[in-house]
Amino acid sequence: MSACLHSYPGPVKCVLLSFSRKCKRAPMGKKKVFSTRVDEARIKDLKHLAVDEDRSLGDLLEEAVQDLLKKYGKKGKK
């Protein structure tokens, strides 16, 4: 698992997340890089959660996306 934080002026950090090989949802060849700006406190909380749950950041983010799609009634591809 790797995460690269790039400096950004203001209360937000730019995060580039690369998905762990441990992720069991889809082979690496079927994944694409997705980056966005996230509040620095949220990044810190997410990193702590990943360590506490022994899961990758990418795996947690994929779960969150699936939960959002389910919440709003969209069917995500698995």
Backbone hydrogen bonds in HBPLUS format (Angstrom, degrees):
<---DONOR---> <-ACCEPTOR-->    atom                        ^
c    i                          cat <-CA-CA->   ^        H-A-AA   ^      H-
h    n   atom  resd res      DA  || num        DHA   H-A  angle D-A-AA Bond
n    s   type  num  typ     dist DA aas  dist angle  dist       angle   num
A0018-SER N   A0002-SER O   3.34 MM  16  5.77 175.6  2.34 157.5 156.7     1
A0004-CYS N   A0016-LEU O   3.22 MM  12  5.44 162.4  2.25 147.8 153.2     2
A0016-LEU N   A0004-CYS O   3.28 MM  12  5.44 160.6  2.32 146.7 152.5     3
A0006-HIS N   A0014-CYS O   3.20 MM   8  5.47 167.4  2.22 152.2 156.1     4
A0013-LYS N   A0038-VAL O   3.31 MM  25  5.95 165.3  2.33 147.6 146.5     5
A0038-VAL N   A0013-LYS O   3.22 MM  25  5.95 156.4  2.28 176.8 172.7     6
A0023-CYS N   A0020-SER O   3.42 MM   3  5.78 166.2  2.44 106.8 110.7     7
A0030-LYS N   A0027-PRO O   2.95 MM   3  5.66 159.9  1.99 122.6 128.7     8
A0031-LYS N   A0028-MET O   3.14 MM   3  5.40 167.3  2.16 117.8 118.5     9
A0042-ARG N   A0039-ASP O   3.02 MM   3  5.36 122.4  2.37 106.0 120.3    10
A0043-ILE N   A0039-ASP O   3.13 MM   4  6.51 152.5  2.21 153.1 161.5    11
A0044-LYS N   A0040-GLU O   3.08 MM   4  6.35 162.5  2.11 150.1 154.2    12
A0045-ASP N   A0041-ALA O   2.97 MM   4  6.21 163.6  2.00 147.9 152.4    13
A0046-LEU N   A0042-ARG O   2.86 MM   4  6.02 157.6  1.91 146.5 153.0    14
A0047-LYS N   A0043-ILE O   2.90 MM   4  6.14 157.7  1.95 153.3 159.0    15
A0048-HIS N   A0044-LYS O   3.03 MM   4  6.29 159.6  2.07 151.6 156.8    16
A0049-LEU N   A0045-ASP O   2.93 MM   4  6.17 157.7  1.98 148.5 154.9    17
A0050-ALA N   A0046-LEU O   2.90 MM   4  6.13 155.7  1.95 147.8 154.4    18
A0051-VAL N   A0047-LYS O   3.10 MM   4  6.37 155.6  2.16 146.8 152.4    19
A0052-ASP N   A0048-HIS O   2.86 MM   4  6.10 168.1  1.88 154.3 158.0    20
A0053-GLU N   A0049-LEU O   2.84 MM   4  5.93 154.7  1.90 151.9 158.0    21
A0054-ASP N   A0050-ALA O   2.91 MM   4  5.67 110.6  2.40 131.5 146.8    22
A0055-ARG N   A0050-ALA O   2.97 MM   5  4.97 159.3  2.01 142.2 148.1    23
A0054-ASP N   A0051-VAL O   3.18 MM   3  4.94 149.5  2.27  96.5 105.7    24
A0060-LEU N   A0056-SER O   3.12 MM   4  6.42 161.8  2.15 149.8 153.8    25
A0061-LEU N   A0057-LEU O   2.89 MM   4  6.15 158.5  1.94 153.1 159.6    26
A0062-GLU N   A0058-GLY O   2.86 MM   4  6.07 155.4  1.92 148.3 155.1    27
A0063-GLU N   A0059-ASP O   3.04 MM   4  6.29 155.9  2.10 146.0 152.3    28
A0064-ALA N   A0060-LEU O   2.97 MM   4  6.24 155.2  2.03 145.8 152.7    29
A0065-VAL N   A0061-LEU O   2.93 MM   4  6.19 156.9  1.99 150.9 156.4    30
A0066-GLN N   A0062-GLU O   2.98 MM   4  6.21 163.6  2.01 150.2 154.4    31
A0067-ASP N   A0063-GLU O   2.90 MM   4  6.16 155.6  1.96 148.8 155.7    32
A0068-LEU N   A0064-ALA O   2.95 MM   4  6.23 152.2  2.03 146.1 153.4    33
A0069-LEU N   A0065-VAL O   2.91 MM   4  6.20 161.5  1.95 154.7 159.6    34
A0070-LYS N   A0066-GLN O   2.94 MM   4  6.13 156.0  1.99 146.9 153.7    35
A0071-LYS N   A0067-ASP O   2.87 MM   4  6.02 156.9  1.92 144.6 151.4    36
A0072-TYR N   A0068-LEU O   3.02 MM   4  6.24 154.0  2.09 150.6 155.8    37
A0074-LYS N   A0069-LEU O   2.64 MM   5  4.76 152.9  1.71 157.5 153.2    38
A0073-GLY N   A0070-LYS O   3.11 MM   3  5.00 162.0  2.14 103.9 107.9    39
